[in-house]
Amino acid sequence: MLKKRIIPCLDIKDGTTVKGVNFEGLRNAGDPIELAVKYEQEGADELVFLDITATLEDRKTFVGLVKDIARNLSIPFTVGGGISSAEDVRKLLEAGADKISINSSAVKNPQLIHELSKEFGSQCIVVAIDTRLTHGSDLVYVRGGKVATNLNTIEWAKDVVSLGAGEILLTSMDGDGTKNGFDIRITKLVSEAVSIPVIASGGAGRASDFVQVFNETKATGALAASIFHFNEVPVQELKKQLRTQKISVR
């Protein structure tokens, strides 16, 4: 069985780590390089860097900051935000990213997933899916969670697999930043519908939330931000608690 991965997330705005609730009300959470180093030292399995306003501001991800973070890391490092071409991916991989995450650009041009997977290998192409229960339907949102699409979340997840994605980063916008626990329902539906790894994101507030998502869904990784940034649940303490619950972690 695959060991479960614990993945801190750095949401970046104007070069600083931020965190909000339901994608709104952002507050400063610290220096991204210092946080990245801290998480590796604490035993994080991977790190995700999301330039959360790059798409809204129609600009590219901060390559210089990616390079500075990668220089200080040895764990796998995923970067997302404002990526819309093979050239964007090439620059980020050259800057030290191990994987890239696309969302809005994948929805706008699904064939991009296939093109990037073919050129760089599916193992480094993560498709991020921001989902929200809207009028009784699970819908995909884009542009930093600001714009609803008519895409059904489960069907879109299946589509990205067929197009060559190597992994899905599934964020429940309803749970984001609330610390009320991962959205078990949608995580279960998506992780059981696809054959690639799914990272659960949105809502982690305590160690028991990770226990629940790993026990009740097929998610292979769980991502969190604020509980790590504000030292509410340190990574090493979380892993210790997961092991006591017989959940296999690295």
N, C-alpha and C positions, 0 to 999 in steps of 0.2 A: 504493500500500500504506500502511496505517495505521502511523504511527510508534509504536514500542513505548514504553510508559510505565514509569518507575521510580518506585515508590511506597513511601516509608517509612511504617511503621505505629506509632502510639502506642497501646499497650495501657495503659489507665488504671485504677488501683485506688486509692481514697482520694485522688484528686487528683494522684497521682504516676505517672510512666511506669514500668512494670514489664516484665520479660521472664522467661519460664520455659522449660521443655522439656516437650513433649507436654502442654501446658496445666497443668503442675504446677511446684512449686518456684520461685515468683516471686521475682525480686530487683529492687532499685531500679535504674532506668536513667536517672534525671534529671528535670529540670523540663520538663513538656510544652511550655510556651510557648517556652522557650529552644531546645528541640530543633526545634520547628516552624519557628522563624525561621532556625535554622542550615540546615535541610534546603532551605528555599526559596532561601537564598543559595547553596547548593551546586548548585542546578539540579534538584531533585526536580520531577517533573511534577505530582504530586498528593500529598495527605496523607490518611491514614486515621486516625481517632480512634475507638478502641473502648473503651467503658466496660465492661470485661470481667466485672464482678460485679453490674452493675445488674439483670440478669434474675434471678440467683440471690438477690439481696437484695430482690427485688420492689420496686424503686424506679426512678425515671426517671433519664435521663442528666443529668450535671452541666451544666445549661444555662449557668451563669455561666462555667464554664471554657471551654466551646465559644465563648462570646462573646469571651472574652479571647484565645483562639487566633486566631479569625477576624479579629479587629481587627488582628492582626499579619501576616496572610497575604494574598497575592493569587492564589496557585495554588488550583485546585479542592480542596475539603475535604469529605471524607465522614465522617459521624458514625454510630456504631452503639452499641447497648446499651440495653435497656429500652424500646424503641420499640414501642408496640402500638396506636396510634390515629392518626387524621389530626391530632388536636390536638397530639400529641407531635411529629409531623413539622412542623407549622406553627411551633411554638415554636423548633425547631432551625433551620429555614430562616430564621426572623426573627432568630435569634441569629448567623447568618452561615454556616451549613453550606450547601454547594452540592448535596450528595447525602446521602441517608440509607441506612443499611444495616440490614436486618431479617433475623432468623434464627429464633429460637425462636417468635416471634409469627407468622411466616409459616407455620411448620409447624403450629402450633396452629390457625390460621385462614387457610388459603390464599387465601380470598377477599379478605383484607386487601391482598394484592399488587395485585389488580385495582382495589380501591377507591382505594388510594394513587396508583397509576399514572394512573387516570382523573382524580383531583383535582389532582395536582401534575405530571403528565407522567412518562412512563417513564424519561426521561433522568436523573431524580434518584432513581430507586428501584433500589437495589442489593440483591440477595438474597445474603446470606452463607451458604455451605454448608460446615459443618465435617464432614469425612468421615474414616472410619477403616475399614480392612480388618478385618472382624470375622467369624471363622469362614468365611472364603472369600468373603464378600460385602462390597461397598462400601456401608456404611450411613451415613446422616445422623445426626449427634449434635446435641443441643440443650442449652440451659442451661449455656453456657460449656464445652461438651464433656463434661459430667458424665453426660448421659442419652442412651442409644442409642434410636433409633426403629427402626421396621421399614421405613423408606423406603429404597429403592435410590437411590443417589446420582445415577446417570445419568438415571433416570426422573424423579426430583424436579427435576433441572436442566431437563429438557424441560418439565415442568409449570410451573415458574416463568416460563419464556419465554412460554408460552401465556397465562399470567395477567397478563402485562404488565410483567415486570421488564425493566429496561434494561441490566442488567449483573449478572454473577455474580462474587462474591469467593469463590474455592474454596480452602479451607485443608485441607491434608493433616495430620491430627492425628498421624499416624505420623511425619511429617517435622518437625513444629513444633519449632523451637528446637534441632534436632539438628546443623544445619550440614552435613548429609550430602547436600545437594542437593534440589531440588524433586522432588516425586513425579511423574515424567514420565508414568507409566502412567495414573494417574487424571486428570491434567491433559489429556492427549491425548484420552482417552475423552470427557471432558465438553466440551472446547473444539471437538471435531469433531461433537458431538451437537447443539449449539445454534447459533443464528444471531446471538446477541448477544455483546458482548465478555466475555471471561473473564480475571480477574486470578488468576495463580498465587500461592499463598501456602503457606509452611511448608517450612523446610529449607535456605534459602539460606545458604551458608557462604563462597562465593568468587565472583569475577566469572565464572568458567567455568560456574557453575550457571545464571546468567542466559543466557549464550550457548546452553547446552544447551536450556533451556526454550523459548527463542524459536525455535531452529532445529528442534526436534523436536515442538513442539505448536503449536496455533493461538492460544495465549494472547496477548492484546494488551497485557497489563501484568504486571509481577511485583512482588510486595510482600515487604518484609523488615523486620525490626526490629533484632535484636541486632547484626548486622554493621554497621549504620549507627549505632546508639546508642553502641557501644563503639569506633567509628571504625576498625573492621577493614578495611572497604572503603568509603571515602568516595564519595558519589554521583558527584562529577565524575570521579573516577578510574574508576569503573565504566562511566560513559558513554563515556569515552575508549577503554576496552578493547572495548566493544561496537562502537564505530565501526570499530576496527581489524579486527573480525571481519565487517565489512560488514552489521551489523545497524543498521537505521535507527532512530535515537532523536531525541527533540526537542532 
